[in-house]
Amino acid sequence: MSVILEARDLSYTRSGRTLLDGVDLAVREGSLTVVLGPNGAGKSTLVRMLCGELAPTRGRVVLNGDTLASIPAWLLAHKRAVMPQASDLTFPFTAFEVAGLGVEGLGRGLSRADRHRLARTALEHADVAHLAGRNYQTLSGGERQRVQFARVLAQLAAGRTVETRQVLFLDEPIASLDLKHQLAVLAKAQDLAREGLTVVAVLHDLQLAAGIADEVVLLQNGRLVTHGKPHAVLTPACLTEVFGVALTGTGLPPHPWMIASP
């Protein structure tokens, strides 16, 4: 598979503190890449720069062969979708309207009926179709997270009418979810990657990451420790070095509810 997303000497400094330092990374098209590391390792900072939310202090990001900074905002919205850790809204939108935000102003040749259909389908995929008429502000944290997942799915569907090579960024997408919906969101991410979408996700659960990721990126103190297949990265020696914990066995045990790997 070809490389779709690259970080070249990516660094970010704020208030005199270096949050990311000289990261070089290549993400293959159609892969599910999981970013791991302890708290403060720079995971969210890396994702925010890869998706264009933050401008690097040094280095650059290349998407589909173009420097990210050179891509117009309207076109970038067709090329990638971002699900942040948390999303608060001060307006009394319904869940359907929030999902519909993903398709507003995007796509080519889409009627209003087409846009409504994309939003409804996305809500179904996120298992929140039954909440379509509910006020977003009255939903639980996990329900809001799933509505936001529907929003990015709708955005990708609309954007696909203009750009077929797309990237989905998920920053701790399962943090507020119960076990059933954690597995459902990750299973959907796997399915999307198998269909050719590139997915970059930040997770904290090493066992889940080992079971679903095509590749793992391991950060520590803003630096890239290593990048590769889960079995090659998540070794006892590496986990001890980065997380300061020792495994009792010879390797990371599988998650008890692990999704079957492709």
C-alpha positions as CSV (number, residue, x, y, z in Angstrom):
1,M,0.0,0.0,0.0
2,S,1.2,3.5,-0.8
3,V,1.9,6.2,1.7
4,I,-0.9,8.7,2.1
5,L,0.2,10.7,5.1
6,E,3.7,11.8,6.2
7,A,5.1,13.7,9.1
8,R,8.6,15.1,8.3
9,D,10.7,16.4,11.2
10,L,7.4,17.4,13.0
11,S,7.9,19.5,16.1
12,Y,5.7,21.7,18.2
13,T,6.7,24.1,21.0
14,R,4.4,26.2,23.2
15,S,5.3,28.5,26.0
16,G,8.9,27.4,25.8
17,R,7.9,23.7,26.2
18,T,8.5,21.2,23.4
19,L,5.4,19.0,23.1
20,L,6.6,17.1,20.0
21,D,10.2,16.8,18.8
22,G,11.4,15.8,15.4
23,V,8.8,13.1,14.5
24,D,9.1,11.4,11.2
25,L,6.2,9.1,10.3
26,A,4.7,7.5,7.2
27,V,1.1,6.2,7.3
28,R,0.0,3.7,4.6
29,E,-3.2,4.1,2.7
30,G,-6.0,1.8,3.9
31,S,-4.3,1.1,7.3
32,L,-5.5,1.5,10.8
33,T,-2.7,3.1,12.7
34,V,-3.0,3.5,16.5
35,V,-1.0,6.1,18.4
36,L,0.0,5.0,21.9
37,G,2.0,6.4,24.8
38,P,1.8,7.6,28.4
39,N,0.0,10.7,29.5
40,G,1.8,13.8,28.1
41,A,3.6,11.8,25.5
42,G,2.3,14.1,22.7
43,K,-0.3,11.8,21.2
44,S,-3.1,14.4,20.8
45,T,-0.6,17.0,19.7
46,L,0.6,14.7,16.9
47,V,-2.9,14.0,15.7
48,R,-3.9,17.7,15.8
49,M,-0.9,18.5,13.6
50,L,-1.5,15.6,11.2
51,C,-5.0,16.7,10.6
52,G,-4.1,20.4,10.2
53,E,-5.6,21.7,13.5
54,L,-2.2,22.8,14.7
55,A,0.6,24.3,12.6
56,P,4.0,22.8,13.4
57,T,6.8,24.9,14.9
58,R,9.2,23.0,12.6
59,G,8.7,20.4,9.9
60,R,5.7,19.7,7.7
61,V,2.8,17.3,7.1
62,V,2.2,15.9,3.6
63,L,-1.2,14.5,2.6
64,N,-1.8,12.8,-0.7
65,G,1.5,14.3,-1.9
66,D,0.6,17.9,-1.0
67,T,1.9,19.9,2.0
68,L,-1.0,20.2,4.4
69,A,-0.5,24.0,4.7
70,S,-1.1,24.3,0.9
71,I,-4.4,22.6,0.8
72,P,-7.4,25.0,0.9
73,A,-9.7,24.5,3.9
74,W,-12.7,23.5,1.7
75,L,-10.7,20.8,0.0
76,L,-9.1,19.6,3.2
77,A,-12.6,19.0,4.7
78,H,-13.2,16.5,1.9
79,K,-9.9,14.8,2.4
80,R,-10.1,14.2,6.2
81,A,-12.5,14.1,9.1
82,V,-11.6,14.6,12.8
83,M,-13.3,13.2,15.9
84,P,-11.8,15.0,18.9
85,Q,-11.7,13.8,22.5
86,A,-14.8,15.8,23.4
87,S,-17.1,18.1,21.6
88,D,-19.4,20.6,23.4
89,L,-22.2,22.5,21.8
90,T,-24.0,25.5,23.3
91,F,-26.8,25.4,20.8
92,P,-29.8,23.1,21.3
93,F,-29.2,21.0,18.2
94,T,-30.8,17.5,17.8
95,A,-28.5,14.5,17.3
96,F,-29.7,14.4,13.7
97,E,-28.7,18.1,13.2
98,V,-25.2,17.4,14.7
99,A,-24.7,14.5,12.4
100,G,-25.9,16.8,9.6
101,L,-23.1,19.3,10.3
102,G,-20.8,16.8,8.8
103,V,-22.3,17.2,5.3
104,E,-23.1,20.9,5.3
105,G,-21.2,22.6,2.5
106,L,-19.4,19.5,1.5
107,G,-19.8,17.2,-1.5
108,R,-20.6,17.6,-5.2
109,G,-24.0,17.0,-6.7
110,L,-25.8,16.2,-3.4
111,S,-29.4,17.3,-2.9
112,R,-30.9,18.1,0.4
113,A,-32.5,14.7,0.4
114,D,-29.1,13.1,-0.2
115,R,-27.6,15.0,2.7
116,H,-30.4,13.9,5.0
117,R,-29.9,10.3,3.9
118,L,-26.1,10.5,4.6
119,A,-26.8,11.8,8.1
120,R,-29.4,9.2,8.9
121,T,-27.2,6.4,7.6
122,A,-24.3,7.7,9.7
123,L,-26.5,7.7,12.8
124,E,-27.4,4.1,12.1
125,H,-23.7,3.1,11.8
126,A,-23.0,4.8,15.1
127,D,-26.0,3.0,16.8
128,V,-27.7,6.3,17.7
129,A,-30.5,6.5,15.1
130,H,-32.9,6.2,17.9
131,L,-31.6,9.4,19.4
132,A,-32.0,11.4,16.2
133,G,-34.7,13.7,17.6
134,R,-33.1,14.2,21.0
135,N,-31.4,17.4,22.1
136,Y,-27.7,16.8,21.9
137,Q,-27.2,18.7,25.2
138,T,-29.4,16.2,27.1
139,L,-27.3,13.1,25.9
140,S,-24.8,11.3,28.1
141,G,-21.1,11.6,27.4
142,G,-21.1,8.2,25.6
143,E,-24.1,9.1,23.5
144,R,-22.6,12.4,22.5
145,Q,-19.4,10.6,21.5
146,R,-21.3,8.3,19.2
147,V,-23.2,11.2,17.7
148,Q,-19.9,12.8,16.9
149,F,-18.7,9.5,15.4
150,A,-21.8,9.7,13.1
151,R,-20.9,13.3,12.2
152,V,-17.4,12.3,10.9
153,L,-18.9,9.3,9.1
154,A,-21.4,11.6,7.3
155,Q,-18.6,14.0,6.5
156,L,-16.5,11.3,4.9
157,A,-19.5,10.1,2.9
158,A,-20.1,13.5,1.5
159,G,-16.5,14.2,0.9
160,R,-16.1,11.0,-1.0
161,T,-18.0,12.7,-3.9
162,V,-14.9,14.9,-4.4
163,E,-12.0,13.0,-2.9
164,T,-11.8,9.2,-2.6
165,R,-8.4,9.1,-0.8
166,Q,-9.4,10.1,2.8
167,V,-8.1,9.9,6.3
168,L,-10.2,9.6,9.5
169,F,-8.6,10.9,12.7
170,L,-10.0,9.5,16.0
171,D,-8.6,11.1,19.2
172,E,-9.5,8.7,22.1
173,P,-12.8,7.8,20.5
174,I,-13.8,5.2,23.1
175,A,-13.0,7.1,26.3
176,S,-16.6,7.7,27.2
177,L,-18.1,4.5,25.8
178,D,-19.3,1.3,27.5
179,L,-17.8,-2.0,26.4
180,K,-20.3,-2.8,23.7
181,H,-19.9,0.6,22.0
182,Q,-16.2,0.6,22.4
183,L,-16.0,-2.6,20.4
184,A,-18.6,-1.4,17.9
185,V,-16.7,1.9,17.1
186,L,-13.4,0.0,16.8
187,A,-15.0,-2.6,14.6
188,K,-16.4,0.1,12.3
189,A,-12.9,1.7,12.1
190,Q,-11.5,-1.7,11.1
191,D,-14.2,-2.1,8.5
192,L,-13.5,1.3,7.1
193,A,-9.8,0.6,6.8
194,R,-10.5,-2.7,5.0
195,E,-12.6,-0.7,2.5
196,G,-9.6,1.6,1.8
197,L,-10.0,4.4,4.3
198,T,-7.0,5.4,6.3
199,V,-7.6,5.6,10.0
200,V,-5.4,7.2,12.6
201,A,-6.6,6.7,16.2
202,V,-5.3,7.6,19.7
203,L,-6.0,4.9,22.3
204,H,-5.0,4.1,25.8
205,D,-5.9,0.4,25.9
206,L,-2.8,-1.5,24.8
207,Q,-4.7,-4.8,24.4
208,L,-7.3,-3.3,22.2
209,A,-4.7,-1.6,20.1
210,A,-2.7,-4.8,19.7
211,G,-5.8,-6.5,18.4
212,I,-7.0,-4.0,15.9
213,A,-4.0,-2.0,14.7
214,D,-2.2,-2.7,11.4
215,E,0.6,-0.5,12.8
216,V,1.3,1.1,16.1
217,V,3.1,4.4,16.8
218,L,4.7,4.7,20.3
219,L,5.5,8.1,21.7
220,Q,7.3,9.1,24.9
221,N,8.1,12.7,26.0
222,G,7.2,14.1,22.6
223,R,9.5,11.8,20.7
224,L,8.8,8.8,18.4
225,V,10.1,5.7,20.2
226,T,9.2,3.2,17.5
227,H,6.6,2.5,14.8
228,G,5.6,-0.8,13.3
229,K,3.5,-3.9,13.6
230,P,1.9,-4.4,17.1
231,H,3.8,-7.5,17.9
232,A,7.1,-5.8,17.1
233,V,6.4,-2.6,19.1
234,L,4.4,-3.9,22.1
235,T,7.2,-6.0,23.5
236,P,7.9,-6.5,27.2
237,A,11.1,-4.5,27.0
238,C,9.5,-1.6,25.2
239,L,6.5,-1.5,27.5
240,T,8.8,-1.5,30.5
241,E,10.9,1.4,29.0
242,V,8.0,3.6,28.0
243,F,5.2,2.9,30.5
244,G,7.4,1.8,33.5
245,V,5.5,-1.5,33.9
246,A,6.7,-5.1,33.8
247,L,4.7,-7.9,32.2
248,T,4.3,-11.1,34.2
249,G,4.4,-13.2,30.9
250,T,6.3,-13.1,27.7
251,G,4.0,-10.8,25.9
252,L,0.9,-8.6,26.1
253,P,-2.1,-10.7,26.8
254,P,-5.1,-10.4,24.4
255,H,-8.1,-8.3,25.4
256,P,-10.8,-10.6,26.8
257,W,-13.4,-9.2,24.4
258,M,-10.9,-8.7,21.5
259,I,-12.2,-8.0,18.1
260,A,-10.9,-10.5,15.6
261,S,-8.0,-9.2,13.7
262,P,-8.1,-9.2,9.9
